[in-house]
Amino acid sequence: MAEDIPYFPHADRFQTLSIYLPRTPETLDLVGTAAERLPVAAPGPAVPRYHVHIHGGAWRDPQLTSASIEPTVAHAFSGPAQPITAVASLNYRVSQFPTHPSLPYDAVRDNHADPAREAVHPDHVSDVLHGLALLRSFGLTDRSYILSGHSCGACIAFQAILQAPLHHGLELPDAPCPAALVGLNGLYDLPELTDGLGDSHEHLRQEYGTLLSNAFGAERTTWAAASPARFDPADIARRIREGRAPQLIVLDQSSEDMLVPMNQKERFAAHLGHVDGLRLVEGHRCREGHAAPWERGDMIWESLQDILRLLHTEA
């Protein structure tokens, strides 16, 4: 493992990524060397050999980091057959969290002592795009990887890939195009997190309003423009035709998730149904509570295996 690699000079502690490799004679030789490249995948079918993940945490939790992928890594690299050559997990600056149970942070009250915890959209997307740019310099190429995100990480993943950076006001290059995008218990329609939670999640309305205001600002038009479930289908279709967005998207949502209602996935899936050239697949691996996919690891790994099988049949 190469841990907390900064993705540009003078990066703060959250502008980093970690890379995980299986334990082999070749990777053992890399111990103590600088991280400069991804391992070259063995010759074989034209399917992705890398996995890149974006963690959740409601855009604001400083204790939920790139290390949350480690249970998935344990599953991915446990058997003799290892279809994934490397896993990369991205950190990004987080937003204010004045009510964090053990590490509260309010920018004004705390005199801006920790800028890494004052991110406002599009800072999260900018950081992820910078992380993907570093991985490109390490050898990440178009369709060489699967990009996954959990919770708000799913939102950030789709923001980074389904729209050009300029849509978010960022003058940055496009990320390498993943072979597939997978959203796990994701947040996709931000205004509906206060307006359309449904009876089962209505008690979270105020909490969602607060965290969205801290992460995206108080202007609700920004929430809508940043929502993947409201991106122009024609724009997404054009990016697919240009090879900037993948043809395969997988959405998976646990019916037992007490933090995110099922209608987030349902709204996004219905919207993506209007995108020409897109194959949308409903995942069926997420179960139990909201954090279970990353806490257990097996669900994310099973989702990746499902996607690899789908891509293999099309290769």
GULO-435508 format. One line per field, with one value per atom (N, C-alpha, C): residue in one letter; chain; y, z, x. Coordinates in steps of 0.2 Angstrom, whole numbers, plus 2048, in hexadecimal, padded with zeros to 3 digits. Each point is the difference from the previous one (the first is absolute). Example, Ala and Ser with C-alpha at 12.3 -4.5 7.8 and 13.67 -1.06 7.14 Angstrom:
BEGIN
residuo: (A,A,A,S,S,S)
cadena: (A,A,A,A,A,A)
north: (7E4,806,806,805,806,805)
up: (827,800,800,7FC,801,803)
east: (842,7FC,804,7FE,804,7FC)
//
This chain:
BEGIN
residuo: (M,M,M,A,A,A,E,E,E,D,D,D,I,I,I,P,P,P,Y,Y,Y,F,F,F,P,P,P,H,H,H,A,A,A,D,D,D,R,R,R,F,F,F,Q,Q,Q,T,T,T,L,L,L,S,S,S,I,I,I,Y,Y,Y,L,L,L,P,P,P,R,R,R,T,T,T,P,P,P,E,E,E,T,T,T,L,L,L,D,D,D,L,L,L,V,V,V,G,G,G,T,T,T,A,A,A,A,A,A,E,E,E,R,R,R,L,L,L,P,P,P,V,V,V,A,A,A,A,A,A,P,P,P,G,G,G,P,P,P,A,A,A,V,V,V,P,P,P,R,R,R,Y,Y,Y,H,H,H,V,V,V,H,H,H,I,I,I,H,H,H,G,G,G,G,G,G,A,A,A,W,W,W,R,R,R,D,D,D,P,P,P,Q,Q,Q,L,L,L,T,T,T,S,S,S,A,A,A,S,S,S,I,I,I,E,E,E,P,P,P,T,T,T,V,V,V,A,A,A,H,H,H,A,A,A,F,F,F,S,S,S,G,G,G,P,P,P,A,A,A,Q,Q,Q,P,P,P,I,I,I,T,T,T,A,A,A,V,V,V,A,A,A,S,S,S,L,L,L,N,N,N,Y,Y,Y,R,R,R,V,V,V,S,S,S,Q,Q,Q,F,F,F,P,P,P,T,T,T,H,H,H,P,P,P,S,S,S,L,L,L,P,P,P,Y,Y,Y,D,D,D,A,A,A,V,V,V,R,R,R,D,D,D,N,N,N,H,H,H,A,A,A,D,D,D,P,P,P,A,A,A,R,R,R,E,E,E,A,A,A,V,V,V,H,H,H,P,P,P,D,D,D,H,H,H,V,V,V,S,S,S,D,D,D,V,V,V,L,L,L,H,H,H,G,G,G,L,L,L,A,A,A,L,L,L,L,L,L,R,R,R,S,S,S,F,F,F,G,G,G,L,L,L,T,T,T,D,D,D,R,R,R,S,S,S,Y,Y,Y,I,I,I,L,L,L,S,S,S,G,G,G,H,H,H,S,S,S,C,C,C,G,G,G,A,A,A,C,C,C,I,I,I,A,A,A,F,F,F,Q,Q,Q,A,A,A,I,I,I,L,L,L,Q,Q,Q,A,A,A,P,P,P,L,L,L,H,H,H,H,H,H,G,G,G,L,L,L,E,E,E,L,L,L,P,P,P,D,D,D,A,A,A,P,P,P,C,C,C,P,P,P,A,A,A,A,A,A,L,L,L,V,V,V,G,G,G,L,L,L,N,N,N,G,G,G,L,L,L,Y,Y,Y,D,D,D,L,L,L,P,P,P,E,E,E,L,L,L,T,T,T,D,D,D,G,G,G,L,L,L,G,G,G,D,D,D,S,S,S,H,H,H,E,E,E,H,H,H,L,L,L,R,R,R,Q,Q,Q,E,E,E,Y,Y,Y,G,G,G,T,T,T,L,L,L,L,L,L,S,S,S,N,N,N,A,A,A,F,F,F,G,G,G,A,A,A,E,E,E,R,R,R,T,T,T,T,T,T,W,W,W,A,A,A,A,A,A,A,A,A,S,S,S,P,P,P,A,A,A,R,R,R,F,F,F,D,D,D,P,P,P,A,A,A,D,D,D,I,I,I,A,A,A,R,R,R,R,R,R,I,I,I,R,R,R,E,E,E,G,G,G,R,R,R,A,A,A,P,P,P,Q,Q,Q,L,L,L,I,I,I,V,V,V,L,L,L,D,D,D,Q,Q,Q,S,S,S,S,S,S,E,E,E,D,D,D,M,M,M,L,L,L,V,V,V,P,P,P,M,M,M,N,N,N,Q,Q,Q,K,K,K,E,E,E,R,R,R,F,F,F,A,A,A,A,A,A,H,H,H,L,L,L,G,G,G,H,H,H,V,V,V,D,D,D,G,G,G,L,L,L,R,R,R,L,L,L,V,V,V,E,E,E,G,G,G,H,H,H,R,R,R,C,C,C,R,R,R,E,E,E,G,G,G,H,H,H,A,A,A,A,A,A,P,P,P,W,W,W,E,E,E,R,R,R,G,G,G,D,D,D,M,M,M,I,I,I,W,W,W,E,E,E,S,S,S,L,L,L,Q,Q,Q,D,D,D,I,I,I,L,L,L,R,R,R,L,L,L,L,L,L,H,H,H,T,T,T,E,E,E,A,A,A)
cadena: (A,A,A,A,A,A,A,A,A,A,A,A,A,A,A,A,A,A,A,A,A,A,A,A,A,A,A,A,A,A,A,A,A,A,A,A,A,A,A,A,A,A,A,A,A,A,A,A,A,A,A,A,A,A,A,A,A,A,A,A,A,A,A,A,A,A,A,A,A,A,A,A,A,A,A,A,A,A,A,A,A,A,A,A,A,A,A,A,A,A,A,A,A,A,A,A,A,A,A,A,A,A,A,A,A,A,A,A,A,A,A,A,A,A,A,A,A,A,A,A,A,A,A,A,A,A,A,A,A,A,A,A,A,A,A,A,A,A,A,A,A,A,A,A,A,A,A,A,A,A,A,A,A,A,A,A,A,A,A,A,A,A,A,A,A,A,A,A,A,A,A,A,A,A,A,A,A,A,A,A,A,A,A,A,A,A,A,A,A,A,A,A,A,A,A,A,A,A,A,A,A,A,A,A,A,A,A,A,A,A,A,A,A,A,A,A,A,A,A,A,A,A,A,A,A,A,A,A,A,A,A,A,A,A,A,A,A,A,A,A,A,A,A,A,A,A,A,A,A,A,A,A,A,A,A,A,A,A,A,A,A,A,A,A,A,A,A,A,A,A,A,A,A,A,A,A,A,A,A,A,A,A,A,A,A,A,A,A,A,A,A,A,A,A,A,A,A,A,A,A,A,A,A,A,A,A,A,A,A,A,A,A,A,A,A,A,A,A,A,A,A,A,A,A,A,A,A,A,A,A,A,A,A,A,A,A,A,A,A,A,A,A,A,A,A,A,A,A,A,A,A,A,A,A,A,A,A,A,A,A,A,A,A,A,A,A,A,A,A,A,A,A,A,A,A,A,A,A,A,A,A,A,A,A,A,A,A,A,A,A,A,A,A,A,A,A,A,A,A,A,A,A,A,A,A,A,A,A,A,A,A,A,A,A,A,A,A,A,A,A,A,A,A,A,A,A,A,A,A,A,A,A,A,A,A,A,A,A,A,A,A,A,A,A,A,A,A,A,A,A,A,A,A,A,A,A,A,A,A,A,A,A,A,A,A,A,A,A,A,A,A,A,A,A,A,A,A,A,A,A,A,A,A,A,A,A,A,A,A,A,A,A,A,A,A,A,A,A,A,A,A,A,A,A,A,A,A,A,A,A,A,A,A,A,A,A,A,A,A,A,A,A,A,A,A,A,A,A,A,A,A,A,A,A,A,A,A,A,A,A,A,A,A,A,A,A,A,A,A,A,A,A,A,A,A,A,A,A,A,A,A,A,A,A,A,A,A,A,A,A,A,A,A,A,A,A,A,A,A,A,A,A,A,A,A,A,A,A,A,A,A,A,A,A,A,A,A,A,A,A,A,A,A,A,A,A,A,A,A,A,A,A,A,A,A,A,A,A,A,A,A,A,A,A,A,A,A,A,A,A,A,A,A,A,A,A,A,A,A,A,A,A,A,A,A,A,A,A,A,A,A,A,A,A,A,A,A,A,A,A,A,A,A,A,A,A,A,A,A,A,A,A,A,A,A,A,A,A,A,A,A,A,A,A,A,A,A,A,A,A,A,A,A,A,A,A,A,A,A,A,A,A,A,A,A,A,A,A,A,A,A,A,A,A,A,A,A,A,A,A,A,A,A,A,A,A,A,A,A,A,A,A,A,A,A,A,A,A,A,A,A,A,A,A,A,A,A,A,A,A,A,A,A,A,A,A,A,A,A,A,A,A,A,A,A,A,A,A,A,A,A,A,A,A,A,A,A,A,A,A,A,A,A,A,A,A,A,A,A,A,A,A,A,A,A,A,A,A,A,A,A,A,A,A,A,A,A,A,A,A,A,A,A,A,A,A,A,A,A,A,A,A,A,A,A,A,A,A,A,A,A,A,A,A,A,A,A,A,A,A,A,A,A,A,A,A,A,A,A,A,A,A,A,A,A,A,A,A,A,A,A,A,A,A,A,A,A,A,A,A,A,A,A,A,A,A,A,A,A,A,A,A,A,A,A,A,A,A,A,A,A,A,A,A,A,A,A,A,A,A,A,A,A,A,A,A,A,A,A,A,A,A,A,A,A,A,A,A,A,A,A,A,A,A,A,A,A,A,A,A,A,A,A,A,A,A,A,A,A,A,A,A,A,A,A)
north: (7FA,806,806,805,807,804,803,804,807,804,807,803,7FF,803,807,805,807,800,803,800,806,805,806,803,804,803,804,800,804,7FE,7FA,7FD,800,801,7FF,7F8,7FF,7F9,7FC,803,7FD,800,803,800,7FB,7F9,7FB,7FA,7FB,7F9,7FB,7FA,7FA,7FA,7FD,7FA,7FA,7FB,7F9,7FB,7FC,7FA,7FA,7FA,7FA,7FE,7FB,7FE,7FB,802,7FB,802,7FB,802,806,802,806,806,800,806,801,7FA,800,804,800,803,808,802,807,803,7FC,803,805,806,805,804,7FF,804,805,805,806,7FD,802,7FE,805,7FD,803,7FD,7FA,7FD,7FB,7FE,7FA,7FA,7FA,7FA,7FF,7FE,7FE,7FA,800,7FA,7FB,7FA,7FA,800,7FE,7FF,7FC,802,7FC,804,7FE,803,808,804,807,802,7FE,802,804,804,805,7FB,803,7FC,804,806,805,802,801,802,807,805,806,802,802,801,807,802,807,7FF,801,7FF,805,7FE,804,804,801,804,807,800,806,807,7FF,806,803,7FD,804,7FC,7FA,7FC,7FF,803,7FF,7FA,7FB,7FA,7FA,802,7FB,802,7FC,801,7FB,801,7FB,7F9,7FF,7FA,7FC,803,7FC,7FA,801,7FB,7F9,800,7FB,7F9,800,7F9,7FE,804,7FE,7FD,804,7FD,7F9,7FF,7FA,7FA,801,7FC,7FF,806,800,7FC,800,7FD,7FA,7FD,7FA,7F9,800,7F9,800,7FA,7FF,803,801,804,807,805,807,804,801,803,808,803,807,800,804,801,805,805,805,803,803,804,806,806,806,803,804,803,807,805,807,803,805,804,807,804,807,804,807,804,800,801,7FF,806,800,807,800,806,801,7FB,7FE,7FC,802,805,803,7FB,7FB,7FC,7F9,7FF,7FA,7FE,7FA,7FD,801,7FF,800,806,802,805,805,804,805,806,802,806,805,806,806,805,802,804,806,804,806,7FF,7FC,7FF,7FE,7FC,7FD,804,806,805,7FD,7FC,7FD,7FD,7FC,7FD,7FA,7FD,7FA,800,804,801,7F9,7FB,7F9,7FE,803,7FF,805,804,806,7FF,7FA,7FF,802,804,801,7FE,7FD,7FE,806,7FF,7FA,7FD,802,7FE,7F8,7FD,7F8,7FD,803,7FD,802,806,802,7FC,7FE,7FC,7F9,7FD,7F9,801,805,800,801,803,801,7F9,7FC,7F9,7FC,800,7FC,802,807,802,7FD,800,7FC,7F9,7FD,7F9,7FF,805,7FF,801,804,800,7FA,7FC,7F9,7FB,801,7FB,7FE,804,7FF,803,7FB,802,800,802,7FF,7F9,7FF,7F9,7FB,802,7FB,7FF,804,7FF,801,7FD,801,805,805,806,7FE,800,7FF,806,801,805,7FE,801,7FE,807,800,806,806,805,806,7FF,7FB,7FE,7FE,7FD,7FE,807,804,807,803,800,803,7FC,7FA,7FC,802,800,802,807,805,807,800,7FC,801,7FD,7FB,7FC,802,801,801,807,805,807,802,805,803,804,800,804,808,802,807,801,7FA,801,802,7FE,801,807,803,806,7FF,7FA,7FD,800,804,800,7FA,7FA,7FA,7FB,7FC,7FB,7FB,7FC,7FB,7FA,7FC,7FA,7FB,7FB,7FA,7FD,7FE,7FD,7F9,7FF,7F9,7FB,7FA,7FB,7FF,802,800,804,803,803,7FD,7FF,7FD,804,801,804,7FC,800,7FC,805,7FE,804,808,802,807,805,806,806,804,801,802,806,801,806,804,805,803,804,804,803,7FB,7FA,7FB,7FD,802,7FE,804,805,804,800,800,801,7F9,7FA,7FA,7FA,801,7FA,7FA,802,7FB,7FF,7FC,7FF,7FD,7FB,7FC,804,806,803,808,802,807,803,7FC,802,803,7FE,803,806,803,806,806,801,806,7FE,7FA,7FE,801,7FD,801,807,804,807,804,7FE,803,7FD,7FA,7FD,803,800,802,808,804,807,801,7FC,800,7FE,7FB,7FD,803,803,803,808,802,807,800,806,800,801,802,801,7F9,7FF,7F9,7FF,805,7FF,7FD,801,7FC,7F9,7FE,7F9,7FD,803,7FD,7FF,805,800,7FA,7FF,7FB,7F9,7FF,7FA,7FB,7FB,7FB,7FE,800,7FE,805,806,806,802,7FC,802,7FF,804,7FF,7FA,7FC,7F9,801,805,801,801,804,801,7F9,7FC,7FA,7FB,800,7FC,803,806,803,7FE,800,7FE,7F8,7FC,7F9,7FF,804,7FF,802,805,803,7FC,7FB,7FB,804,804,804,7FD,7FC,7FD,7F9,7FB,7F9,7FF,7FA,7FE,7FC,7FE,7FC,803,801,802,7FB,7FF,7FC,804,7FF,804,7FA,801,7FB,803,7FF,803,7FB,800,7FB,803,7FB,802,801,7FE,801,806,804,806,805,802,805,807,801,807,802,7FC,802,7FC,804,7FD,7FC,7FB,7FD,805,805,804,804,800,803,7FC,7FA,7FC,7FF,800,800,806,806,806,800,7FE,800,7FB,7FA,7FB,802,803,803,805,804,806,7FD,7FB,7FD,7FC,7FE,7FC,804,807,804,802,7FC,801,7FB,803,7FB,7FD,7FA,7FC,7FE,801,7FE,7F9,7FC,7F9,801,800,801,7F9,7FF,7F9,801,7FD,800,7FB,803,7FB,7FD,7FB,7FC,7FD,804,7FE,803,807,804,7FD,7FF,7FE,803,7FF,802,808,803,807,804,807,804,7FF,7FF,7FF,7F9,7FB,7F9,7FE,803,7FF,801,805,802,7FC,800,7FD,7F8,7FD,7F9,7FE,804,7FF,7FB,7FB,7FB,803,804,803,804,804,804,7FB,7FB,7FB,7FC,7FE,7FC,804,807,804,801,800,801,7F9,7FB,7F9,800,802,800,805,805,805,7FD,7FD,7FD,7FA,7FC,7FB,803,806,803,803,803,803,7FA,7FB,7FA,7FD,800,7FD,805,806,805,801,7FD,802,7FC)
up: (800,800,800,7FC,800,802,806,804,800,7FF,800,7FC,7F9,7FB,7FE,801,7FE,7F8,7FE,7F9,7FC,804,7FD,806,7FE,805,805,806,806,801,7FF,801,808,802,807,801,806,802,7FD,7FD,7FD,7F8,7FE,7F8,7FF,801,800,7FD,7FE,7FE,803,800,802,7FB,7FF,7FB,803,7FF,803,7FA,802,7FB,803,7FD,803,802,804,803,7FB,7FC,7FB,801,7FD,800,7FC,7FB,7FC,805,803,804,807,802,806,7FE,7FA,7FE,800,800,800,807,805,807,801,802,802,7FA,7FA,7FA,800,7FC,7FF,7FB,802,7FB,7FA,7FA,7FA,7FA,801,7FB,802,7FD,801,7FD,803,7FD,7F9,7FC,7F9,800,7FE,800,7FB,802,7FC,7F9,7FB,7FA,801,7FC,801,7FD,801,7FD,802,7FC,800,806,806,805,805,804,805,805,802,805,806,801,805,803,807,803,804,7FF,803,804,806,804,804,801,803,806,806,806,801,805,802,806,804,806,800,7FB,800,7FE,7FD,7FE,805,807,805,806,800,805,800,804,7FF,802,803,803,7FB,7FA,7FB,7FA,7FF,7FB,7FB,7FC,7FB,803,806,804,800,7FF,800,7FB,7FB,7FB,802,805,802,801,803,800,7F9,7FB,7F9,7FE,801,7FE,802,807,802,7FD,7FD,7FC,7F9,7FD,7F9,800,805,7FF,805,802,804,7FC,7FA,7FD,7FB,7FD,7FB,7FA,7FE,7F9,802,7FE,802,7F9,7FE,7FA,800,807,801,801,7FD,801,805,801,805,802,806,802,802,7FE,802,804,805,804,802,7FE,800,806,803,805,7FC,804,7FD,806,7FF,806,802,806,803,802,801,801,808,802,807,803,807,803,808,801,807,805,7FE,805,800,7FD,801,807,801,807,804,7FD,803,7FD,7FA,7FD,7FD,803,7FD,7FD,7FB,7FD,7FD,802,7FD,7FE,7F9,7FE,803,802,803,807,804,807,801,7FC,801,7FC,7FE,7FD,7FA,7FC,7FA,801,805,802,7FC,7FC,7FC,7F9,7FC,7F9,7FC,802,7FD,802,805,802,7FE,7FB,7FE,7F9,7FD,7F9,7FE,7FB,7FD,7F8,7FE,7F9,7FC,7FB,7FD,803,806,802,801,801,801,7F9,7FB,7F9,7FE,801,7FE,803,806,803,7FD,7FF,7FD,7F8,7FD,7F9,800,805,801,802,804,802,7FA,7FC,7FA,7FB,800,7FB,802,807,802,7FE,801,7FE,7F9,7FC,7F8,7FF,804,7FF,803,804,802,7FB,7FB,7FB,800,803,800,7F9,7FC,7F9,7FF,7FB,7FE,800,804,800,804,803,804,807,802,807,801,806,802,805,800,805,804,807,804,805,803,805,805,806,805,803,800,803,7FD,803,7FD,7FB,801,7FB,7FA,800,7F9,7FD,803,7FD,7FD,804,7FD,7FA,800,7FA,7FA,801,7FA,7FE,805,7FE,7FC,802,7FD,7F9,7FE,7FA,7FB,802,7FC,7FD,803,7FE,7FF,7FB,7FF,806,802,806,800,7FA,7FF,803,7FF,803,807,804,807,801,7FB,800,801,7FE,801,7F9,800,7FA,801,7FF,801,7FA,7FF,7FA,803,7FB,801,804,804,803,7FB,800,7FC,801,7FA,800,803,805,803,7FB,801,7FD,802,806,804,806,801,806,805,806,805,806,801,806,805,806,806,805,801,805,7FF,7FA,7FE,801,800,800,7F9,7FD,7F9,7FE,804,7FF,806,801,806,803,7FB,803,803,7FD,803,806,803,806,806,7FE,805,7FE,7F9,7FE,7FF,7FF,7FE,803,807,803,801,801,801,808,801,808,803,7FD,804,802,7FC,801,802,800,801,807,805,806,7FE,7FA,7FF,7FC,7FF,7FB,803,806,803,7FF,802,800,7F9,7FB,7F9,7FE,802,7FE,802,807,803,7FC,7FF,7FD,7F8,7FD,7F9,800,804,801,801,804,802,7FA,7FC,7FB,7F9,7FF,7F9,801,806,801,800,802,802,7FA,7FA,7FA,7FD,800,7FE,7F8,7FC,7F9,7FF,805,7FF,802,805,801,7FA,7FC,7FA,7FB,7FF,7FA,802,806,802,801,7FF,801,7F9,801,7FA,7FD,804,7FE,7FC,800,7FC,7FA,7FF,7FA,7FA,7FB,7F9,7FD,7FF,7FC,7FA,7FC,7FA,801,805,802,802,804,802,7F9,7FC,7FA,7FC,7FF,7FC,803,807,803,7FF,800,7FE,7F9,7FB,7F9,7FF,804,800,803,804,804,806,803,806,806,7FF,805,7FE,805,7FE,7FD,7FD,7FD,806,805,805,807,803,807,804,806,804,807,801,806,805,806,805,807,803,806,804,807,805,802,800,802,808,803,807,802,7FC,801,804,806,804,7FF,7FC,7FE,7F9,7FC,7F9,7FD,7FE,7FE,7F9,7FE,7FA,7FA,801,7FB,7FD,804,7FC,7FB,800,7FB,7FB,802,7FB,7FB,803,7FC,7FB,803,7FB,7FB,801,7FB,7FB,802,7FB,7FC,803,7FC,7FB,802,7FB,7FB,801,7FB,7F9,801,7FA,7FC,803,7FD,7FA,7FA,7FA,801,7FF,800,806,805,807,802,803,803,807,803,807,803,806,803,807,803,807,804,804,804,806,803,805,805,801,806,806,800,806,804,807,804,807,805,807,800,805,801,7FB,801,7FB,7FF,805,800,7FF,800,7FF,7FA,7FA,7FA,802,803,801,806,805,806,800,7FC,7FE,7FB,7FA,7FB,7FB,802,7FB,7FB,802,7FB,7FA,802,7FB,7FB,803,7FC,7FC,802,7FC,7FB,801,7FB,7FA,802,7FB,7FC,803,7FC,7FC,802,7FB,7FA,801,7FB,7FB,803,7FC,7FB,803,7FC,7FA,802,7FA,7FB,802,7FB,7FC,804,7FC,7FB,801,7FB,7FA,801,7FA,7FD,803,7FD,7FA)
east: (804,7FC,804,7FF,803,7FA,801,7FB,801,7FA,800,805,800,804,7FD,803,7FD,7FF,7FB,7FF,802,803,803,805,804,805,7FC,802,7FD,7F9,7FE,7FA,7FF,7F9,7FF,7FF,7FE,800,7FA,7FB,7FB,801,804,802,805,7FE,804,7FC,804,7FD,805,7FD,803,800,805,800,801,7FC,801,802,805,802,7FF,7FF,801,807,800,807,803,805,803,807,805,807,801,7FC,802,7FE,7FA,7FE,805,802,805,806,802,806,7FF,7FA,7FE,800,801,7FF,806,7FF,805,802,7FC,802,7FA,801,7FB,7FB,7FA,7FA,800,801,801,7FC,7FE,7FC,7FB,7FB,7FC,803,7FF,803,7FD,804,7FD,7FC,7FA,7FC,802,7FF,802,7FC,803,7FC,7FA,7FB,7F9,7FB,7FA,7FA,800,7FD,800,7FB,801,7FC,804,7FC,804,804,806,804,801,7FD,801,7F9,800,7FA,802,7FC,801,7F9,801,7FA,800,7FA,7FF,7FC,802,7FD,7FA,7FB,7FB,802,7FA,801,7FC,7FB,7FC,804,806,804,804,7FF,802,804,800,802,808,804,807,803,7FC,802,7FF,7FC,7FF,804,805,805,801,806,801,801,802,801,7FA,7FA,7FA,7FF,804,800,804,803,805,7FC,7FA,7FC,7FF,7FF,7FF,806,806,806,802,7FE,801,7FD,7FA,7FC,803,802,802,807,804,807,801,7FA,800,801,7FE,800,805,801,806,7FF,7F9,7FF,7FE,804,7FF,7FF,7FA,7FF,802,800,802,807,804,807,802,7FC,801,7F9,800,7FA,803,7FD,802,7F9,802,7FA,802,7FB,801,7FE,803,7FE,7FE,7FD,7FE,7FF,801,7FE,7F9,7FE,7F9,7FD,7FA,7FC,800,7FD,800,7FB,801,7FC,7FF,7FD,800,7FD,7FC,7FD,803,806,803,801,7FE,800,807,805,807,805,7FF,804,7FC,7FC,7FC,805,7FE,803,7FC,800,7FD,805,800,805,801,7FA,801,801,7FD,801,807,803,807,805,7FE,805,803,7FD,803,806,801,806,801,7FB,801,7FD,803,7FD,7FE,804,7FE,7F9,7FD,7F9,7FB,802,7FB,7FF,800,7FE,7F9,7FF,7F9,801,7FA,800,802,805,802,806,802,807,800,7FB,800,802,7FC,801,807,802,807,805,800,805,800,7FA,800,803,7FE,803,808,802,808,802,7FD,802,800,7FB,800,805,802,805,807,801,806,800,7FB,7FF,801,7FE,802,807,804,807,803,7FD,802,7FF,7FC,7FE,7F8,7FC,7F9,7FE,7FD,7FE,7F8,7FD,7F9,7FE,7FB,7FD,805,805,804,7FE,7FB,7FE,7F8,7FE,7F9,800,7FB,800,7FA,801,7FA,800,7FA,7FF,7FA,801,7FB,7FD,7FA,7FC,802,803,801,806,804,806,7FD,7FA,7FD,7FE,7FD,7FE,806,806,806,803,7FF,803,7FC,7F9,7FC,801,801,801,807,805,806,801,7FB,800,7FB,7FA,7FA,800,803,800,807,802,806,802,806,802,7FD,800,7FD,7F9,7FC,7FA,800,805,801,804,802,804,807,802,807,804,806,804,805,7FE,804,7FE,805,7FF,7FB,7FD,7FC,804,7FC,804,800,804,800,7F9,7FE,7F9,800,7FC,800,7FC,801,7FC,7F9,7FF,7F9,800,7FB,7FE,7FC,801,7FB,7FF,7FA,7FD,7FD,803,7FD,7FD,7FA,7FC,801,800,802,7FB,802,7FC,801,7FA,800,7FC,7FB,7FB,800,804,801,7FA,7FD,7FA,7FB,7FF,7FB,802,806,802,7FD,7FD,7FC,7F9,7FE,7FA,7FC,804,7FC,803,801,803,7FB,7FA,7FB,7FF,7FB,7FE,806,803,805,806,802,806,7FE,7FA,7FE,804,801,803,807,803,807,800,7FA,800,804,800,804,807,802,807,803,7FC,802,801,7FB,800,807,802,806,806,800,807,800,7FB,800,802,7FD,802,808,802,807,805,7FD,804,7FF,7FA,7FF,7FE,7FF,7FE,7F8,7FE,7F9,7FB,803,7FC,7FE,7FA,7FD,801,801,801,807,805,806,7FF,7FB,7FF,7FD,7FC,7FD,805,804,805,805,802,805,7FD,7FA,7FC,801,803,801,7F9,7FB,7F9,7FD,803,7FD,805,805,805,7FC,801,7FD,801,7FB,802,804,7FE,804,807,802,807,803,7FD,803,801,7FB,800,806,801,806,806,801,806,801,7FB,801,802,7FD,802,808,802,807,805,7FD,805,802,7FC,802,7FC,7FB,7FC,7FE,800,7FF,7F9,7FF,7FA,7FC,804,7FD,7FF,7FB,7FF,7FC,802,7FC,7FE,7FA,7FD,7FE,802,7FE,7FE,7FB,7FD,7FD,802,7FD,7F9,7FC,7F9,800,805,801,803,802,804,7FC,802,7FB,803,805,802,7FE,800,7FF,7F9,7FB,7FA,801,7FC,801,7FE,7FC,7FF,806,805,806,802,801,802,7FB,7F9,7FB,7FF,801,800,806,806,806,7FF,7FE,7FF,7FB,7FA,7FB,803,804,803,805,804,805,7FD,7FA,7FC,7FF,801,800,806,806,806,802,800,802,807,800,807,802,7FC,802,7FC,804,7FE,7FF,7FA,7FF,7FE,804,7FF,7FE,7FB,7FE,804,805,803,7FC,802,7FC,805,805,805,7FF,7FE,7FF,7FB,801,7FB,802,7FC,801,801,803,800,804,800,803,808,803,807,803,7FB,802,804,7FF,805,807,802,807,802,7FC,802,802,7FC,801,804,800,804,7FE,7FC,7FE,7FB,7FC,7FB,803,805,804,803,804,804,7FB,7FA,7FB,7FE,7FF,7FD,806,806,805,801,7FF,800,7FA,7FA,7FB,801,803,802,805,805,805,7FE,7FB,7FC,7FD,7FC,7FC,805,805,805,804,801,804,7FB,7FA,7FB,800,801,800,807,805,807,801)
//
